[in-house]
Amino acid sequence: LPEGTDPESTFVTAGGAEFRLGGDGRFTRPLVIRRGDSRLSADDATYDAATGRFAVAGSIDFQGPEARVLGRSAAYSPLDEQLVITAADFELFTLPARGRAGRVAVEGSTKLVLE
């Protein structure tokens, strides 16, 4: 992160981006969304300005301080600090444990809910 920035800010870097000024947008690979000590990478995403949410697709890789989750698609809301990854493989660092779930919700950067 750039020096002196708020660690709770959300940063998006991408190979390409298309936006309507003040509106919706699309990001293309490589895409990385960072917030605090968590990182989400994927092939592409769309951003809905009205809801503040990202719809993320292709080779999802979430890495947080206590877990890593891989999946095919995800929905991310920086305002709610919630990420939901579908068709997910997960690895918990603190237990350690690995597994698969139809859906994994990441709340904040440390709480995982498996479904």
Secondary structure, DSSP 8 states (H G I E B T S, - for coil): --TT--TTSEEEEEEEEEE-TTS-EEEEEEEEEEETTEEEEEEEEEEETTTTEEEEEEEEEEE-SSEEEEEEEEEEETTTTEEEEEEEEEEETTTTEEEEEEEEEEETTTEEEE-
